[in-house]
Amino acid sequence: MEARQAPKPRSLQKDAEGQWVRRWTGADWFTGVDTWVRAQLATAGISVTGDPVPYKIRFWAAVWCYPTTHGLYWFKENNPGQSFEAALVDAMARELPQHVIAPLAIEPARGWLLTPDQGATLDQQLTQVDPLLLWRRLVVEYAALQRDTIPAEQPLLASGLTRMGPNQLGNAVHTIADWLANLTSDHPLALGGQVEQLHRSAENLSGWASKFSGVIPLALDQNDLHAHNVFAASPTAPFRFFDFGDALWAHPFVTLACVHDALVDPDDPNSWAQDDPRLTEITDAYLDQWTDLAPLDVLHAELEAALPLHVVHRLVSWHRLLVHADETEAAAWAFSPKHWIGEVIRLFGED
């Protein structure tokens, strides 16, 4: 694999004055992390060859990149709402190593994760290879990952991964609505009358489980699957999936909404149309990986019921983070959880 240069840091954003970014840009925090990272690398016979780069720091996570004698290494610490990721990745590396990157080291109590670089990500190859071929491979290999998580349910859940089956969605949204209702009226996430609409959506979601046949078991929903979260060392190398901070244990088909959103973007003039036949081809390639459990007509019905739940899964993920955020951080990113709240109400809020 060709050696890669350390990336340029991404600029800080409006949450830079919040508690988490201030922590992650502080000297005391970095001294502790840097000591730990260098010790883990040294134990493996690896030396740091240059200055570590603060690649991306947001209130949900800090990611640093270390150039070493064995290529780049990535350190990550999550917001407490997603600190389970380190233990989850470690468990996945043991249970399904063919799909993920085995970490060099983790510190689960602090949510620390240190992993080796795996080369180019999929988005860096989309201009070099037919996108249809890459996305077909992506959904096929991702379905294989999901299938392989099913027998590993207990060790994956032991990491702290949230279970969010269809029968739990209503209670989850009620909990989020109650949390929002308790915010002060001047809080950046205050919803006013939308809280009641969110409760009504939760009531409707409480019966959503009846739309599923039960033939598809719960599995991992990465909940943020896109071309930036997949290592593809070459056009023919097996994909390696990463970035599981948003993950849930849920109906696996919900993830396909991420793929559709990535390919159909109204704000991108180069994106595919909603009726592009390539979308159908990619969807069928994914569903074909499940035909040993049910015929395609049943799988399509499962998919139709599952896809709208993506907006709930995204809201659950944001809620996990926001309960640990201060008002500066909430204000900086309020547009995103409010978007998902609006989508939950739009899709599930009608009587």
C-alpha positions as CSV (number, residue, x, y, z in Angstrom):
1,M,0.0,0.0,0.0
2,E,1.4,3.4,-1.0
3,A,2.4,5.5,2.0
4,R,0.1,8.5,2.5
5,Q,0.9,12.0,3.8
6,A,-0.8,13.2,7.0
7,P,-3.9,15.2,6.0
8,K,-4.4,18.9,6.6
9,P,-6.4,19.8,9.7
10,R,-10.0,20.7,9.2
11,S,-10.9,24.1,10.5
12,L,-12.8,24.5,13.7
13,Q,-16.4,25.5,13.6
14,K,-18.9,27.4,15.8
15,D,-18.7,24.7,18.5
16,A,-15.0,25.6,19.1
17,E,-16.0,27.7,22.2
18,G,-18.0,24.7,23.7
19,Q,-16.7,22.4,26.4
20,W,-15.7,19.5,24.2
21,V,-13.7,21.3,21.6
22,R,-12.0,23.4,24.3
23,R,-11.1,20.2,26.1
24,W,-9.8,18.5,22.9
25,T,-7.7,21.5,22.0
26,G,-6.2,21.9,25.5
27,A,-2.6,21.1,26.3
28,D,-3.4,19.0,29.4
29,W,-5.7,16.7,27.4
30,F,-3.3,16.4,24.5
31,T,-0.4,15.5,26.8
32,G,-2.2,12.5,28.2
33,V,-3.4,11.3,24.8
34,D,0.0,11.8,23.2
35,T,1.7,9.9,25.9
36,W,-0.7,7.0,25.6
37,V,-0.5,6.9,21.7
38,R,3.3,6.9,21.7
39,A,3.4,4.2,24.3
40,Q,1.0,1.9,22.3
41,L,2.9,2.5,19.1
42,A,6.3,1.8,20.8
43,T,5.0,-1.4,22.3
44,A,4.2,-2.5,18.7
45,G,7.7,-1.4,17.5
46,I,6.4,1.7,15.7
47,S,7.9,5.2,16.0
48,V,6.3,8.5,15.4
49,T,8.1,10.4,12.5
50,G,6.4,13.8,12.6
51,D,4.0,16.1,14.3
52,P,0.5,14.6,14.9
53,V,-2.2,16.4,13.1
54,P,-5.6,17.4,14.7
55,Y,-7.5,16.2,11.7
56,K,-11.0,16.9,12.9
57,I,-12.4,18.3,16.1
58,R,-16.1,18.7,16.7
59,F,-18.2,18.4,19.8
60,W,-19.0,14.8,19.0
61,A,-15.4,13.6,18.5
62,A,-11.7,14.5,18.2
63,V,-9.6,12.7,15.6
64,W,-5.8,13.1,15.4
65,C,-3.5,11.6,12.8
66,Y,0.0,10.3,13.6
67,P,2.7,9.8,10.9
68,T,4.8,6.8,11.8
69,T,7.4,4.4,10.5
70,H,4.5,2.1,9.6
71,G,2.3,4.6,7.9
72,L,-0.5,6.8,9.3
73,Y,-2.3,5.9,12.6
74,W,-5.6,7.5,13.7
75,F,-6.5,8.3,17.2
76,K,-10.1,9.1,18.2
77,E,-12.0,10.1,21.3
78,N,-15.8,10.4,21.2
79,N,-18.3,12.4,23.1
80,P,-19.6,10.2,26.0
81,G,-22.8,9.6,24.1
82,Q,-20.8,7.6,21.5
83,S,-17.8,6.5,23.6
84,F,-18.9,2.9,23.1
85,E,-17.3,2.9,19.6
86,A,-13.9,1.9,20.8
87,A,-15.2,-1.2,22.5
88,L,-17.5,-1.9,19.6
89,V,-14.7,-1.8,17.0
90,D,-12.6,-4.0,19.2
91,A,-15.4,-6.6,19.5
92,M,-16.1,-6.4,15.7
93,A,-12.4,-6.9,15.0
94,R,-12.6,-10.2,17.0
95,E,-15.9,-11.4,15.7
96,L,-15.8,-10.3,12.1
97,P,-12.2,-9.2,11.3
98,Q,-12.7,-9.5,7.5
99,H,-14.9,-6.4,7.5
100,V,-13.3,-3.8,9.8
101,I,-9.9,-2.5,10.8
102,A,-8.5,-4.1,13.9
103,P,-7.4,-1.4,16.3
104,L,-3.9,-1.4,17.5
105,A,-5.1,-0.3,21.0
106,I,-8.2,0.9,22.8
107,E,-9.0,2.4,26.2
108,P,-12.7,1.6,26.6
109,A,-13.1,3.6,29.8
110,R,-12.2,6.8,28.0
111,G,-13.4,5.8,24.6
112,W,-10.0,5.9,23.0
113,L,-9.3,4.2,19.7
114,L,-6.0,3.9,17.8
115,T,-6.2,2.3,14.3
116,P,-3.9,2.0,11.3
117,D,-4.6,3.8,8.1
118,Q,-6.0,1.6,5.3
119,G,-5.3,3.8,2.3
120,A,-7.8,5.6,0.1
121,T,-11.4,5.9,1.0
122,L,-14.2,5.0,-1.4
123,D,-15.0,8.7,-2.3
124,Q,-11.5,9.1,-3.6
125,Q,-12.1,6.4,-6.2
126,L,-15.6,7.4,-7.5
127,T,-14.1,9.4,-10.3
128,Q,-11.7,6.6,-11.4
129,V,-14.2,3.7,-11.6
130,D,-17.8,3.3,-12.6
131,P,-19.7,4.4,-9.5
132,L,-22.4,1.8,-10.1
133,L,-19.8,-1.0,-9.8
134,L,-18.4,0.5,-6.6
135,W,-21.7,1.1,-4.9
136,R,-22.9,-2.4,-5.9
137,R,-19.8,-3.8,-4.2
138,L,-20.3,-1.6,-1.2
139,V,-23.9,-2.7,-0.5
140,V,-23.0,-6.4,-1.1
141,E,-20.0,-6.3,1.2
142,Y,-21.9,-4.2,3.7
143,A,-24.8,-6.7,3.8
144,A,-22.2,-9.4,4.4
145,L,-20.9,-7.4,7.4
146,Q,-24.5,-7.1,8.7
147,R,-25.1,-10.8,8.3
148,D,-21.9,-11.6,10.2
149,T,-23.0,-9.3,13.1
150,I,-26.1,-11.3,13.8
151,P,-24.4,-14.3,15.5
152,A,-22.2,-11.8,17.3
153,E,-25.1,-9.9,18.9
154,Q,-24.1,-10.4,22.6
155,P,-20.5,-9.3,22.4
156,L,-21.4,-6.3,20.2
157,L,-24.2,-5.2,22.6
158,A,-21.8,-5.6,25.5
159,S,-19.8,-2.7,24.1
160,G,-22.6,-0.3,25.0
161,L,-24.2,-0.3,21.5
162,T,-27.8,0.9,21.7
163,R,-30.5,-1.6,20.8
164,M,-33.2,0.1,18.8
165,G,-35.6,-2.5,17.3
166,P,-38.8,-1.3,15.6
167,N,-40.8,-2.0,18.8
168,Q,-38.5,0.4,20.8
169,L,-38.8,3.4,18.5
170,G,-41.9,4.9,20.0
171,N,-40.5,4.9,23.5
172,A,-37.2,6.3,22.2
173,V,-38.9,9.3,20.6
174,H,-41.1,9.9,23.6
175,T,-37.9,10.1,25.7
176,I,-36.4,12.6,23.3
177,A,-39.6,14.7,23.2
178,D,-39.6,14.8,27.1
179,W,-36.0,15.8,27.1
180,L,-36.7,18.6,24.7
181,A,-39.8,19.7,26.6
182,N,-37.6,20.2,29.7
183,L,-35.3,22.7,28.0
184,T,-35.7,26.3,28.7
185,S,-37.6,28.4,26.2
186,D,-34.4,30.2,25.1
187,H,-32.4,27.0,24.6
188,P,-31.2,26.7,21.0
189,L,-33.0,23.4,20.7
190,A,-36.3,24.5,22.2
191,L,-39.2,23.3,20.0
192,G,-42.3,24.9,21.5
193,G,-45.4,23.3,20.0
194,Q,-43.4,20.8,18.0
195,V,-42.9,18.8,21.2
196,E,-46.5,17.6,21.0
197,Q,-46.1,16.8,17.4
198,L,-43.1,14.7,18.3
199,H,-45.1,12.9,21.0
200,R,-47.8,12.2,18.4
201,S,-45.1,10.8,16.0
202,A,-43.9,8.6,18.9
203,E,-47.4,7.2,19.3
204,N,-47.6,6.3,15.7
205,L,-44.1,4.7,15.8
206,S,-45.3,2.5,18.6
207,G,-47.2,0.4,16.2
208,W,-44.6,0.4,13.4
209,A,-43.2,-3.0,14.4
210,S,-46.4,-4.5,13.0
211,K,-45.3,-3.6,9.5
212,F,-42.4,-6.1,9.7
213,S,-42.7,-9.9,9.2
214,G,-40.0,-10.7,11.8
215,V,-38.2,-12.8,9.1
216,I,-35.2,-10.4,9.2
217,P,-33.3,-10.4,12.5
218,L,-31.9,-7.3,14.1
219,A,-28.3,-6.5,13.1
220,L,-25.8,-3.6,13.0
221,D,-27.0,-0.4,11.4
222,Q,-23.9,1.7,10.9
223,N,-26.3,4.7,10.6
224,D,-23.9,6.9,8.7
225,L,-22.9,4.8,5.7
226,H,-21.3,6.8,2.9
227,A,-18.3,6.8,0.7
228,H,-16.1,8.6,3.3
229,N,-16.5,5.8,5.8
230,V,-15.2,3.0,3.7
231,F,-11.5,2.2,3.1
232,A,-10.9,0.9,-0.4
233,A,-7.1,0.4,-0.8
234,S,-7.6,-0.4,-4.4
235,P,-10.6,-0.9,-6.8
236,T,-10.4,-4.7,-6.2
237,A,-9.4,-4.8,-2.5
238,P,-12.0,-5.8,0.1
239,F,-13.7,-2.9,1.7
240,R,-13.0,-2.1,5.3
241,F,-15.8,-0.2,7.1
242,F,-15.1,2.3,9.9
243,D,-16.7,5.2,11.9
244,F,-19.3,3.4,14.0
245,G,-20.1,6.2,16.5
246,D,-23.6,6.5,15.2
247,A,-24.3,2.8,15.1
248,L,-27.4,1.1,16.5
249,W,-28.5,-2.5,16.8
250,A,-31.7,-2.3,14.7
251,H,-33.4,-3.5,11.6
252,P,-30.5,-3.8,9.1
253,F,-32.4,-2.5,6.1
254,V,-32.6,1.0,7.5
255,T,-29.0,1.6,6.5
256,L,-29.9,1.5,2.8
257,A,-31.5,5.0,3.3
258,C,-27.9,6.4,3.8
259,V,-26.9,5.0,0.4
260,H,-30.0,6.4,-1.3
261,D,-29.3,9.8,0.3
262,A,-25.7,9.7,-0.8
263,L,-26.6,9.0,-4.4
264,V,-29.7,11.2,-4.7
265,D,-28.8,14.7,-3.4
266,P,-31.0,17.6,-4.7
267,D,-28.2,20.0,-3.9
268,D,-25.7,18.2,-6.0
269,P,-26.0,18.7,-9.8
270,N,-24.0,15.5,-10.4
271,S,-26.2,13.3,-8.2
272,W,-28.5,10.6,-9.6
273,A,-32.2,11.1,-10.2
274,Q,-34.7,9.5,-7.8
275,D,-35.9,7.2,-10.7
276,D,-32.4,6.3,-11.9
277,P,-32.5,2.6,-12.7
278,R,-29.0,2.2,-11.2
279,L,-30.7,2.8,-7.8
280,T,-32.9,-0.2,-8.3
281,E,-29.9,-2.2,-9.3
282,I,-28.0,-1.3,-6.2
283,T,-31.1,-2.0,-4.0
284,D,-31.7,-5.4,-5.6
285,A,-28.0,-6.3,-5.1
286,Y,-28.3,-5.5,-1.4
287,L,-31.6,-7.5,-1.0
288,D,-30.2,-10.5,-2.9
289,Q,-27.9,-11.0,0.1
290,W,-30.9,-11.8,2.2
291,T,-32.9,-14.1,-0.1
292,D,-32.1,-17.2,1.9
293,L,-34.4,-15.7,4.6
294,A,-37.3,-14.6,2.5
295,P,-38.4,-14.2,-1.1
296,L,-37.7,-10.8,-2.8
297,D,-41.3,-9.6,-2.5
298,V,-41.2,-10.0,1.3
299,L,-37.8,-8.3,1.4
300,H,-39.1,-5.4,-0.7
301,A,-42.0,-5.0,1.8
302,E,-39.5,-5.1,4.7
303,L,-37.4,-2.4,3.0
304,E,-40.4,-0.2,2.4
305,A,-41.2,-0.3,6.1
306,A,-37.6,0.1,7.2
307,L,-36.4,3.1,5.0
308,P,-38.5,5.8,6.8
309,L,-37.0,4.7,10.1
310,H,-33.6,6.2,9.1
311,V,-34.8,9.6,10.3
312,V,-35.6,8.2,13.7
313,H,-32.2,6.5,13.9
314,R,-30.4,9.7,13.1
315,L,-32.4,11.6,15.7
316,V,-31.5,8.9,18.3
317,S,-27.8,9.3,17.5
318,W,-28.0,13.1,17.8
319,H,-29.8,12.8,21.1
320,R,-27.1,10.6,22.5
321,L,-24.6,13.4,21.8
322,L,-26.7,16.4,22.7
323,V,-27.4,15.3,26.2
324,H,-23.7,15.8,26.8
325,A,-23.4,19.2,24.9
326,D,-23.5,22.7,26.3
327,E,-25.6,25.4,24.8
328,T,-22.8,26.7,22.6
329,E,-22.5,23.3,21.0
330,A,-26.2,22.8,20.7
331,A,-26.6,26.2,19.0
332,A,-23.7,25.5,16.6
333,W,-25.3,22.3,15.3
334,A,-29.0,22.9,16.1
335,F,-29.9,22.8,12.4
336,S,-29.1,19.1,12.1
337,P,-31.1,17.6,15.0
338,K,-33.9,20.1,14.1
339,H,-33.9,18.7,10.6
340,W,-34.3,15.2,11.8
341,I,-37.0,16.2,14.3
342,G,-38.8,17.8,11.4
343,E,-38.5,14.7,9.3
344,V,-39.8,12.5,12.1
345,I,-42.8,14.7,12.4
346,R,-43.3,14.9,8.6
347,L,-43.2,11.1,8.2
348,F,-44.9,9.9,11.4
349,G,-46.7,12.9,12.9
350,E,-50.0,12.6,11.0
351,D,-53.0,11.1,12.9
